[in-house]
Amino acid sequence: MKQTLWNPQKDQYSGFVDLGNEIPNVQCDKLASEALVFLLVGTRSHWKCPIGYFLIDKISAKDQAMLVSKSLEKAAKAGLKVWSVTADGTAVNLRTFEIHQRITATPTTGRTSSCEQTLNESP
């Protein structure tokens, strides 16, 4: 569902495509239809923590790879070790992992059908 809402704190409408400050927003007048959420999940204990979300209406693999890289950098700066990145197996997600591996030179163990990239070296 696409809609806009008035945000009185920001004195503007929200509901448009917004990739935050990490990527210049070239579609600022386009309504968002989805949210891309980055979520950290504990491996030894049961916890989940959303670390960011972006309002999108389709996203390129290049932009998504940039957001994944920024999220991993911020997690590392916070002292967190990220052991894997998981997404569903859509074409854009598969391409995202290919681009991310190329731009970060991160060795991986490959992908499974659920599109999981396991990092051999934590950041």
C-alpha positions in Angstrom: 0.0 0.0 0.0 1.4 3.3 -1.0 0.5 6.5 0.9 2.0 9.6 2.4 1.7 10.9 5.9 2.4 14.3 7.3 5.4 14.2 9.7 5.1 17.3 11.9 8.5 16.8 13.5 10.2 17.0 10.2 7.7 19.4 8.7 7.4 17.2 5.6 5.5 14.3 4.1 6.9 10.8 4.7 6.2 7.7 2.6 8.5 8.4 -0.3 11.5 6.4 -1.3 14.2 7.1 1.2 17.7 5.5 1.2 18.9 7.7 4.1 22.2 9.6 4.0 24.2 6.6 2.7 23.0 6.9 -0.9 21.8 10.1 -2.6 18.1 9.8 -3.1 17.4 10.1 -6.8 13.7 9.1 -6.5 12.6 11.4 -3.7 9.3 12.1 -5.4 8.4 8.4 -5.9 6.1 6.7 -3.3 7.6 3.7 -1.5 5.9 0.3 -1.7 8.3 -1.7 0.5 10.7 -1.4 3.5 14.1 -2.9 3.4 15.0 -3.9 7.0 18.4 -4.8 8.4 18.2 -7.0 11.4 20.9 -8.4 13.7 20.1 -11.8 15.3 22.0 -13.4 18.1 23.6 -16.8 17.3 24.2 -18.0 20.8 21.3 -16.3 22.5 17.8 -15.4 21.4 17.7 -11.8 20.5 16.9 -9.6 17.4 17.7 -6.0 16.9 16.7 -3.9 13.9 19.6 -1.6 13.0 18.1 0.2 10.0 15.3 0.4 7.5 14.9 2.0 4.1 11.7 2.9 2.2 12.0 1.6 -1.3 10.1 0.9 -4.5 12.4 -1.6 -6.1 16.1 -1.3 -5.4 19.1 -2.0 -7.5 21.6 -4.6 -6.5 24.3 -1.9 -6.5 22.4 0.3 -4.0 21.5 -2.6 -1.9 25.1 -3.8 -1.8 26.2 -0.4 -0.6 23.6 -0.5 2.2 24.7 -4.0 3.2 28.4 -2.8 3.3 27.5 0.3 5.4 25.5 -1.9 7.8 28.4 -4.3 8.2 30.8 -1.4 8.8 28.6 0.1 11.5 28.1 -3.3 13.2 31.9 -3.7 13.2 32.4 -0.2 14.7 30.0 -1.2 17.4 32.2 -4.2 18.2 29.8 -6.8 16.8 30.9 -9.8 14.7 28.7 -10.6 11.8 29.0 -14.3 10.8 26.5 -14.4 7.9 24.2 -12.3 5.8 20.9 -13.9 4.8 18.2 -12.9 2.3 15.6 -14.7 0.1 16.8 -15.9 -3.2 15.5 -13.2 -5.5 17.7 -12.2 -8.5 18.5 -8.7 -7.0 19.7 -10.4 -3.7 21.9 -12.8 -5.5 23.4 -10.0 -7.5 23.8 -7.9 -4.3 26.0 -10.6 -2.8 28.1 -10.8 -6.0 28.6 -7.0 -6.0 29.3 -6.9 -2.2 31.9 -9.7 -2.5 33.6 -7.8 -5.3 33.7 -4.3 -3.7 34.8 -5.6 -0.3 37.0 -8.5 -1.4 35.3 -10.5 1.3 35.9 -14.3 0.9 32.7 -16.3 1.2 31.7 -19.9 1.4 29.0 -19.4 -1.2 25.3 -19.3 -1.3 22.5 -21.7 -0.4 19.1 -21.7 -1.9 18.0 -19.2 0.8 20.7 -16.8 -0.5 23.0 -16.9 2.5 26.5 -15.4 2.4 28.7 -16.7 5.1 31.7 -14.6 5.8 35.0 -16.4 6.4 36.4 -13.5 8.2 34.4 -11.3 10.6 34.8 -7.6 10.2 
